[in-house]
C-alpha cells in the first residue's frame, strides 16, 4: 500500500511512495504527530538525479525489517531538496556541523520540534570501511533519544540559535560604512587565482564542479588564458556529452574525465552563457559550438510541450550509473563498422574519443577529446557522431525529473535570450519568450505571487528568493534581447515582490524565504555561488541592472546593502562567490546604459525591429556592465528611454553613464566606436 507520498507531485517523492517506510512529506501533519507522540524525526533529503539516494533506497528503505524499525520509532519525513531549498540548506548546515561534511542523501535526526541532534549522509546496509550500518545508526539514535532526552532538549535552543546566525547578519549602522570597493575586488581576484588549478583548469581536486559564475567574474585580459584553459578542459572531458551535448553535474576526478552522469538544467543554462561569452572574448569557434549544442540539448531533451524546462536527467539507467553514456570498445567498433567506416577511419575516431579495450571507467569508455579541445576534428568523426548517437538512443534512457522549477527556468530564459540576441537565432528567442510566458502565466497563484514548482498541470509551493532573483535576471536579459516592454514590466513586478517579501531593510540583504512562509526553526539568508548562484548574489546583480534601466535609486541601494553584508565573507572565499563578485564589479566600476530609439510611426513593426542593426552592435561583444533599452520615441518605460528622440526619424543610439549621455549616433560604425 502506498504511503503518504502518493499524493505528492515531486518525481523524487513519488519514487518513494511504495516504500514500506511510512513516509510523510514535510508539513504540519508530520510535525504535529511528532510533537504529540514525542517521537524523534528521521528527515531524509535527496533528489531525483542522485545516484546514492537511489542506492540507499534499494538497500534500506525497501527493506521491510529496516522500514518496520523506522516506522515504530520515528516520524519519517522525505524531502525533495530541489522543491524545498529552505529545508535542504537549513539542515545541510546542521549536517556539516555534526558530521564534518555534507551531501546527499542527507539523513538528519531531529527532536520532536524538528531541531537536529544527529546527522549524516549515506549509511550502508552493513558496516563497511569504518562506517556503521544504517540499522546500527537507527538503534543508537533511539537509545540516545530514550536515555538523554533532557540533554537533547537542553541543547536545542543553542542549535536553533546557531542555525539562525546567517539570518541575523547585519550591515553597519552608518550609511556607506564598510562599502566595498576596488581593494576588495583586487583581493577577490588574487584569492581566486591562488585557488586556481593552472594545469587542469577549475578549482580544487576531485570531485570537480564546473565553476560557471567564477569564470564569468574572471573574464578580463590578464585572466582570459585561465578561463580558456578551464573551458577547454571541460569541453574536452567526459563531463561534456560529446555526442548529445550538455554537461554532467561534476567530474569524480580532477581532470574532468569521468562524470557523475546526472545532468542538471541549472548547470547547462549557466555554462551555455559562459561558452557564449568565451566565444565573444576569445574568438574560438569551438566555444560557440558548445553553447549551441548545450541549448539544443535542452530544447530537445529537457523542454516541456508548453515551453518550460524540466529539472534534471538521472545519472542511472537500468539501475547502473552512466550505463546510457558509456561504451565498450567492441560496441563502439561495431556501430561504426555498420556505419561504413573503414579500419583506418575507425582507428582515427577511436583515438579521437579516447576509446580503448581497457576503458577509462570500470572497463567501459567515457567519450572525451583525447587530443585536446583545440585539435581539428577528423573528417571521419563527422560521420561517426550521428551513428553513435542513433545507437545510443536505442538504449534505456536515464530517468527524467519532470518538475519545472521557477529559478532554474529563469536561468534558462537568460541563456536562451542572450544566445538568441548574440547569435541572431530567433528560435532561441522564441523559446525564451515561451518559457517566460509559462512561468509568469502558470507558476503564479491567484494573488500574483510566484510559485516554486510546476509538475504536469499542478503548480505549488511558495517561491523562494532564488526564484524571484533568477527570474528577475532572466526577464531583464529577455527585455534587452527583444525590447518588448512586457518583460521589463514583469521584471519590475518581480523586483517589487522580492523587496517587499524577502528584503531585510534593517539588516541588509534578503531572506531565503518570504515573510508569509511557514515558520522553520530558523530564517536564513543564503550565500555562496558554487555551483549555483545564491539568491542574494542574483538579487544584487539583478537590482543593479534594473536600477540602471529604471533610474530608481532604491534598487541600487538594496543591492549595495546586500554587497556590504556579504562581500567581507566573499573576499575570503572568492572562488565560491563568483556571482556576488560580478555584482560587486558592476557596483564599483559602474556600468553604461544604451538607449536605442526609433520613430514612433514604426508600428506595426514588432518592438525593436528597426533597431536591429544598432542592437546587433551592442550584442557583438561581451559587455557585462552594459544595459540596453530600446523602443519608439515617446516611450515612457524604461526610464532610460524617456525623453529620447529618433533624430530626423532615423534609429538613434544614446550611450550614457549615470543617465548622462553623449551626443546621439545613428550608424553602426559610430555606435561601435562609442561603445569601444
C-alpha positions in Angstrom: 0.0 0.0 0.0 1.3 3.4 -0.9 2.4 5.8 1.9 1.6 9.5 2.3 3.9 10.5 -0.6 1.4 9.1 -3.1 -0.4 12.5 -3.3 2.8 14.5 -4.0 3.9 15.8 -7.4 7.7 15.7 -7.0 9.1 12.8 -9.1 11.6 12.2 -6.3 9.0 11.8 -3.6 6.8 9.7 -5.9 9.7 7.3 -6.3 9.3 6.5 -2.6 5.6 6.2 -2.4 5.7 2.4 -2.4 8.4 2.0 0.1 7.3 0.1 3.3 8.6 3.2 5.2 5.6 5.3 6.3 7.0 8.4 4.8 5.4 11.8 5.4 6.1 14.8 3.1 7.3 17.8 5.1 4.3 19.5 6.5 2.2 20.2 9.5 0.7 16.7 9.7 4.1 15.1 10.3 5.3 17.8 12.7 2.1 17.8 14.8 2.3 14.0 15.0 6.0 14.1 16.1 5.1 16.6 18.9 2.0 14.7 20.0 3.9 11.4 20.3 7.2 13.0 21.4 9.0 10.9 18.7 12.2 11.8 17.0 12.0 12.8 13.4 14.1 11.0 10.7 14.4 13.6 8.0 15.7 12.2 4.6 16.6 14.7 1.9 17.6 13.9 -1.6 16.7 14.5 -5.3 15.7 12.5 -8.3 19.0 12.5 -10.1 21.0 11.5 -7.0 22.7 8.1 -7.5 23.4 7.4 -3.9 19.9 8.4 -2.9 18.6 5.5 -5.1 21.2 3.2 -3.7 20.1 3.9 -0.1 16.5 3.4 -1.1 17.2 0.0 -2.6 19.4 -1.1 0.3 17.4 0.3 3.3 14.1 2.0 2.6 12.8 -1.0 0.6 14.0 -3.5 3.3 10.8 -4.5 5.3 12.7 -5.0 8.6 14.5 -1.7 8.4 11.3 0.0 7.4 9.4 -1.6 10.3 12.0 -0.3 12.8 11.8 3.2 11.3 8.0 3.2 11.5 8.0 2.0 15.1 10.5 4.5 16.4 10.5 7.6 14.2 8.3 10.0 12.3 9.8 9.6 8.8 9.9 12.7 6.5 11.1 12.6 3.0 12.1 15.9 1.2 13.0 16.8 -2.3 15.8 19.2 -1.9 15.0 21.0 -5.2 11.4 21.6 -4.2 12.4 22.8 -0.7 15.8 24.5 -0.8 15.0 26.2 2.5 14.8 22.9 4.4 17.8 21.5 2.5 20.1 24.5 3.3 19.0 24.7 6.9 19.6 21.0 7.7 22.7 20.8 5.5 24.3 23.3 7.7 23.5 21.1 10.7 24.9 18.0 8.9 28.1 19.8 8.1 28.4 20.9 11.7 27.7 17.5 13.2 29.3 15.1 10.6 32.0 17.4 9.3 30.8 17.1 5.7 27.6 17.2 3.8 26.0 15.6 0.7 23.0 13.6 -0.5 21.3 11.5 0.6 21.1 13.7 3.7 20.0 11.9 6.9 19.1 14.1 9.8 17.7 13.0 13.2 15.7 15.7 14.9 13.8 16.0 18.2 10.0 16.3 18.1 10.4 20.1 17.5 12.5 19.4 14.3 15.7 20.6 15.9 18.6 18.3 14.7 20.8 16.4 17.2 22.5 13.8 14.9 23.1 13.6 11.2 25.0 12.0 8.3 24.7 11.3 4.7 24.6 7.8 3.1 24.6 4.9 5.5 25.2 1.4 4.1 23.1 -1.7 5.0 26.2 -3.4 6.5 29.2 -1.8 8.3 32.0 -1.0 5.9 35.2 1.0 6.0 34.5 2.2 9.5 31.1 3.5 8.5 28.3 2.0 10.7 25.3 0.3 9.1 22.0 2.2 8.8 20.4 -0.1 11.3 23.2 0.5 13.8 22.7 4.2 13.5 19.0 3.9 13.9 19.3 1.9 17.1 22.0 4.2 18.5 19.8 7.2 17.9 16.8 5.6 19.5 18.9 4.7 22.6 20.2 8.2 22.8 16.8 9.8 22.5 15.4 7.5 25.2 18.2 8.0 27.7 19.4 11.5 27.0 16.1 13.3 26.2 16.6 16.1 28.7 20.2 16.7 27.4 18.9 16.9 23.8 16.1 19.3 24.8 18.6 21.5 26.6 20.9 21.7 23.6 18.0 22.5 21.2 17.9 26.3 21.8 21.6 26.7 21.1 21.4 24.6 18.0 18.5 26.6 16.6 20.4 29.8 17.5 23.4 28.7 15.5 21.4 27.7 12.5 19.7 31.1 12.5 23.0 33.0 12.6 23.0 33.8 8.9 19.6 35.4 9.1 20.9 37.8 11.8 23.8 39.1 9.8 23.6 42.9 9.6 25.4 45.7 7.7 27.0 48.6 9.6 24.7 51.2 11.2 26.0 54.3 9.3 25.2 54.8 5.6 28.3 54.0 3.5 30.1 52.2 6.3 32.2 49.4 5.0 31.2 50.0 1.4 33.4 47.6 -0.6 35.5 49.0 -3.5 38.5 48.3 -5.8 40.6 46.9 -2.9 38.0 44.1 -2.3 37.8 43.4 -6.0 41.6 43.1 -6.3 41.7 40.9 -3.2 39.0 38.7 -4.6 40.8 38.2 -7.9 44.0 37.3 -6.1 42.2 34.8 -3.9 40.5 33.2 -6.9 43.7 32.8 -8.8 45.5 31.4 -5.8 42.9 28.6 -5.7 43.1 28.0 -9.5 44.3 24.8 -11.0 46.7 26.1 -13.6 47.1 22.6 -15.2 43.6 21.1 -15.2 41.5 24.2 -15.0 38.8 25.0 -12.5 39.4 24.8 -8.8 40.5 22.1 -6.4 40.7 18.4 -7.0 38.2 15.6 -7.1 35.3 15.9 -7.2 35.4 18.9 -9.6 32.4 21.1 -10.4 32.1 23.5 -13.3 32.8 26.9 -11.9 30.4 28.9 -14.1 29.9 32.0 -12.0 33.6 32.3 -11.1 34.6 32.1 -14.7 32.2 34.9 -15.5 33.8 37.0 -12.9 37.3 36.3 -14.1 36.8 37.4 -17.7 39.5 40.0 -18.3 42.6 40.4 -20.4 45.2 39.0 -17.9 42.9 36.2 -16.7 41.4 35.1 -20.0 44.1 32.4 -20.5 43.0 30.6 -17.3 39.3 30.9 -18.3 40.2 29.5 -21.7 42.1 26.6 -20.1 39.1 25.7 -18.0 36.7 26.0 -20.8 38.9 23.8 -23.0 39.5 21.2 -20.3 35.8 20.9 -19.5 34.6 20.6 -23.2 37.3 18.0 -23.9 36.5 15.9 -20.8 33.9 13.3 -20.3 31.9 15.7 -18.2 30.7 17.1 -21.5 28.5 14.8 -23.5 30.5 14.5 -26.8 27.5 13.1 -28.7 24.4 14.7 -27.4 25.6 17.9 -25.8 25.1 19.1 -22.2 27.3 18.9 -19.1 27.1 16.5 -16.3 26.9 17.9 -12.7 30.6 17.2 -11.8 33.6 15.0 -12.5 34.6 12.4 -10.0 38.3 13.1 -10.8 40.4 16.2 -11.1 40.8 16.0 -14.9 37.1 16.4 -15.9 37.3 12.9 -17.4 34.7 10.7 -15.6 31.5 12.4 -14.7 28.8 11.8 -12.2 26.4 11.4 -15.0 23.4 13.4 -13.8 22.6 16.4 -16.0 21.1 19.4 -14.3 19.2 22.2 -16.0 20.9 24.9 -14.0 24.5 23.9 -14.9 23.7 23.9 -18.5 22.0 27.2 -18.5 24.9 28.8 -16.7 27.6 27.1 -18.9 25.9 27.9 -22.1 26.4 31.6 -21.3 30.0 31.1 -20.2 30.9 29.5 -23.5 29.0 32.2 -25.4 31.0 34.8 -23.6 34.2 32.9 -24.2 33.5 32.9 -27.9 32.8 36.6 -27.9 36.0 37.4 -25.9 38.4 34.8 -27.3 37.0 34.1 -30.8 37.3 30.3 -30.6 34.6 28.8 -32.7 34.5 25.7 -30.5 33.0 27.8 -27.7 30.2 29.0 -29.9 29.6 25.4 -31.0 29.4 24.2 -27.3 26.9 27.0 -26.4 24.7 25.9 -29.3 24.9 22.2 -28.5 24.0 22.8 -24.9 21.0 24.9 -25.7 19.9 22.4 -28.4 20.2 19.6 -26.0 18.0 21.5 -23.5 15.4 22.2 -26.2 15.5 18.6 -27.4 15.6 16.6 -24.2 14.5 19.0 -21.3 11.7 21.0 -22.7 8.0 20.6 -21.7 5.5 20.8 -24.6 4.3 24.1 -23.3 7.8 25.7 -23.2 9.1 25.2 -19.7 12.1 23.2 -18.9 12.4 20.0 -16.7 14.8 19.9 -13.8 17.3 17.0 -14.5 18.2 13.7 -16.0 19.3 10.9 -13.7 22.7 9.5 -13.5 21.3 6.0 -13.6 19.6 3.8 -16.2 18.8 0.1 -15.7 20.0 0.6 -12.1 23.5 1.4 -13.2 25.2 4.8 -13.1 26.3 6.0 -16.5 25.1 3.0 -18.4 23.4 5.1 -21.1 26.5 7.1 -21.9 29.5 4.7 -21.8 30.8 2.3 -24.5 32.7 -0.9 -24.7 35.4 -0.9 -27.3 33.6 -3.7 -29.1 30.3 -2.0 -29.3 31.9 1.2 -30.4 33.7 -0.5 -33.3 30.6 -2.5 -34.3 28.4 0.7 -34.6 31.0 2.5 -36.7 31.6 -0.6 -38.8 27.9 -0.7 -39.6 28.0 3.0 -40.5 30.6 2.2 -43.2 33.8 3.5 -41.6 36.9 1.7 -42.8 39.6 0.3 -40.5 41.8 3.5 -40.7 38.8 5.8 -40.1 37.6 3.7 -37.2 41.1 3.9 -35.6 41.2 7.6 -36.1 37.8 8.0 -34.4 38.7 5.7 -31.6 41.9 7.7 -30.9 39.9 11.0 -31.1 37.4 9.9 -28.5 40.0 8.1 -26.3 38.4 4.6 -26.7 40.5 1.6 -25.7 40.0 -2.0 -24.8 40.9 -1.3 -21.1 38.5 1.7 -20.9 38.6 4.6 -18.5 35.6 3.9 -16.3 35.3 0.5 -14.8 36.3 -1.2 -18.0 34.0 1.0 -20.2 34.8 4.1 -22.1 33.6 7.7 -21.4 34.0 9.5 -24.6 36.3 12.5 -24.4 38.5 14.5 -26.7 41.8 12.7 -26.1 43.8 15.0 -28.3 42.5 18.2 -26.6 39.8 20.7 -27.3 41.7 22.7 -29.9 42.6 19.7 -32.1 40.9 19.7 -35.5 38.2 17.1 -35.7 39.0 14.3 -38.2 36.6 14.1 -41.1 35.5 10.6 -40.1 34.2 12.0 -36.8 31.5 13.9 -38.7 30.1 10.6 -40.0 30.7 8.7 -36.8 28.9 11.0 -34.4 25.4 10.6 -35.8 25.8 6.9 -36.0 26.9 6.7 -32.3 24.1 9.0 -31.2 21.5 6.9 -33.0 22.8 3.7 -31.5 22.8 5.3 -28.0 19.2 6.5 -28.5 18.2 2.8 -28.7 19.3 2.2 -25.1 17.1 2.6 -22.0 17.2 6.3 -21.2 18.0 7.8 -17.8 15.1 8.9 -15.7 13.7 12.4 -16.1 12.9 14.6 -13.2 9.9 16.3 -14.8 9.3 19.1 -12.3 9.7 22.6 -13.6 11.4 25.0 -11.2 10.9 28.7 -11.4 14.5 29.6 -10.5 16.2 27.2 -12.9 13.8 28.2 -15.7 14.9 31.8 -15.0 18.5 30.8 -15.7 17.4 29.2 -19.0 15.5 32.2 -20.1 18.6 34.3 -19.7 20.8 31.8 -21.6 18.3 31.5 -24.5 17.6 35.2 -24.7 21.2 36.2 -24.7 22.3 33.5 -27.2 19.4 34.5 -29.4 20.5 38.1 -29.4 24.2 37.4 -29.9 23.9 34.7 -32.4 20.9 36.0 -34.3 19.0 32.8 -33.5 15.3 33.6 -33.5 14.4 30.1 -32.3 16.3 30.7 -29.1 14.5 34.0 -28.5 11.2 32.3 -29.2 12.0 29.6 -26.7 12.9 32.2 -24.1 9.6 34.1 -24.7 7.6 30.9 -24.4 9.4 29.8 -21.2 8.9 33.2 -19.6 5.2 33.2 -20.6 4.8 29.8 -19.0 6.4 30.8 -15.7 4.5 34.1 -15.5 1.2 32.6 -16.5 1.2 29.1 -14.9 3.5 29.5 -11.9 1.8 32.2 -10.0 -1.1 32.0 -7.6 -4.4 33.9 -7.7 -2.8 36.9 -6.0 0.1 37.0 -8.5 2.7 35.6 -6.2 5.3 33.2 -7.7 5.2 29.5 -7.0 8.2 27.3 -6.9 7.4 24.2 -8.9 5.2 23.0 -11.8 4.7 19.3 -12.4 2.2 18.3 -15.0 -0.6 20.8 -14.6 -0.1 21.5 -10.9 1.9 24.5 -9.7 2.6 24.6 -5.9 4.8 25.7 -3.0 5.8 29.2 -2.1 8.6 30.6 -4.3 11.9 31.4 -2.7 14.3 34.3 -3.0 16.2 32.5 -5.8 13.1 32.0 -7.8 12.4 35.8 -7.8 16.1 36.7 -8.3 16.9 34.3 -11.1 13.6 35.2 -12.9 14.4 38.9 -12.5 17.7 38.5 -14.2 16.2 36.3 -16.9 13.4 38.8 -17.7 15.9 41.7 -17.9 18.0 39.8 -20.4 14.9 38.9 -22.4 13.8 42.5 -22.4 17.3 43.7 -23.6 17.2 41.0 -26.3 13.8 41.8 -27.6 12.9 45.4 -26.4 9.4 44.0 -25.7 8.0 46.2 -22.8 6.1 43.3 -21.2 9.3 41.7 -19.9 10.6 44.9 -18.4 7.3 45.5 -16.7 7.2 41.9 -15.3 10.8 42.3 -14.1 9.7 45.4 -12.1 6.8 43.5 -10.6 9.1 40.6 -9.5 11.6 43.0 -8.1 9.0 44.8 -6.0 7.7 41.4 -4.7 11.3 40.4 -3.8 12.0 43.7 -2.0 8.7 43.6 -0.1 8.5 40.0 0.9 12.2 38.9 1.3 14.1 42.1 2.0 15.7 42.9 5.3 15.5 46.7 5.5 17.2 46.8 8.8 20.0 44.2 8.4 20.5 44.3 4.6 20.3 41.6 2.1 17.4 39.2 1.6 16.0 36.2 3.5 15.7 32.9 1.7 12.0 32.6 2.5 9.2 35.2 2.3 7.6 36.9 5.2 4.5 34.7 4.8 6.4 31.4 4.5 5.8 28.7 7.0 7.9 29.1 10.1 11.0 26.9 10.4 13.4 26.7 13.3 15.5 29.5 11.7 15.1 32.0 8.9 18.3 32.1 6.9 20.0 34.3 4.3 21.6 32.2 1.6 25.1 32.8 0.3 27.7 31.0 -1.8 27.6 30.8 -5.6 29.0 27.4 -6.3 27.7 25.5 -8.2 24.6 27.7 -8.5 24.3 31.4 -7.6 22.9 32.3 -4.2 19.6 34.2 -4.2 21.3 37.2 -2.5 24.0 37.3 -5.2 21.5 37.1 -8.0 19.3 39.7 -6.3 22.2 42.2 -6.0 23.1 41.8 -9.7 19.6 42.0 -11.0 18.7 45.0 -8.9 21.8 46.9 -10.0 20.8 46.3 -13.7 17.2 47.2 -13.0 18.3 50.3 -11.2 20.3 51.4 -14.3 17.4 50.8 -16.6 14.8 52.4 -14.3 16.7 55.2 -12.6 15.3 54.0 -9.3 18.0 54.6 -6.6 16.3 52.3 -4.2 17.0 49.3 -6.3 20.7 50.2 -6.3 20.6 50.9 -2.5 19.1 47.4 -1.8 21.8 45.8 -4.0 24.6 47.7 -2.3 23.3 46.9 1.2 23.5 43.2 0.1 27.1 43.6 -1.1 28.1 45.3 2.1 26.6 42.4 4.1 28.3 39.6 2.1 31.4 40.9 0.4 33.6 40.6 3.5 32.9 36.8 3.6 33.1 36.6 -0.2 36.6 38.1 -0.4 38.0 35.3 1.8 36.3 32.5 -0.2 36.2 34.2 -3.6 36.1 31.1 -5.8 32.7 30.3 -4.2 31.2 33.8 -4.7 31.6 34.4 -8.4 28.1 35.8 -9.0 28.2 38.1 -6.0 31.6 39.4 -7.2 30.1 40.2 -10.6 27.6 42.4 -8.8 30.4 44.0 -6.8 32.4 44.7 -10.0 29.3 46.4 -11.6 28.7 48.4 -8.4 32.3 49.5 -8.0 33.3 50.1 -11.6 30.0 51.3 -12.8 28.1 50.4 -15.9 26.9 52.1 -19.1 23.5 52.5 -20.5 22.5 52.3 -24.1 19.2 53.7 -25.3 18.1 52.9 -28.8 15.2 54.9 -30.2 13.2 54.6 -33.4 10.5 56.7 -34.9 7.1 56.4 -33.3 5.4 55.7 -36.6 7.4 52.5 -36.9 4.3 50.4 -36.0 3.1 47.8 -36.7 6.7 46.5 -36.8 7.5 44.3 -33.8 9.2 46.1 -30.9 12.8 46.9 -31.8 12.6 45.6 -35.4 14.0 48.7 -37.0 16.7 48.9 -34.2 18.1 45.5 -35.2 21.3 46.8 -36.8 22.2 49.0 -33.8 21.2 46.3 -31.3 23.4 43.8 -33.1 26.4 46.1 -32.5 25.5 46.2 -28.8 25.5 42.4 -28.6 28.5 41.8 -30.8 31.0 41.8 -27.9 30.8 40.6 -24.3 29.8 43.7 -22.3 28.7 42.5 -18.9 28.3 46.1 -17.5 26.2 47.4 -20.3 22.4 47.6 -20.0 20.2 48.1 -23.1 16.8 49.7 -23.7 15.0 50.2 -26.9 11.7 51.5 -28.2 9.8 54.1 -30.2 10.2 57.8 -29.5 7.9 58.8 -26.7 8.2 55.6 -24.8 7.9 56.1 -21.0 9.4 52.8 -19.9 12.1 52.0 -19.1 13.1 55.4 -17.7 16.3 55.2 -19.8 14.1 55.8 -22.9 12.1 58.7 -21.5 12.6 61.9 -23.5 14.8 60.3 -26.2 14.2 61.2 -29.8 14.8 59.5 -33.1 16.9 62.2 -34.7 15.4 63.0 -38.1 13.2 60.0 -37.8 16.1 57.6 -38.1 17.1 54.9 -35.5 19.3 56.7 -32.9 21.6 55.4 -30.2 22.4 57.2 -26.9 25.4 55.9 -24.9 25.1 57.1 -21.3 26.7 56.7 -17.9 24.7 57.5 -14.8 22.0 58.9 -17.1 24.4 61.4 -18.6 24.5 60.8 -22.3 26.9 61.5 -25.1 25.8 63.0 -28.4 23.5 60.6 -30.2 24.8 58.4 -33.0 23.0 56.7 -35.9 25.4 54.4 -37.7 26.6 51.0 -36.6 30.2 52.3 -37.0 29.6 55.3 -34.8 27.9 53.2 -32.1 30.7 50.6 -32.2 33.2 53.4 -31.6 31.1 54.9 -28.8 31.0 51.6 -27.0 34.7 50.7 -27.6 
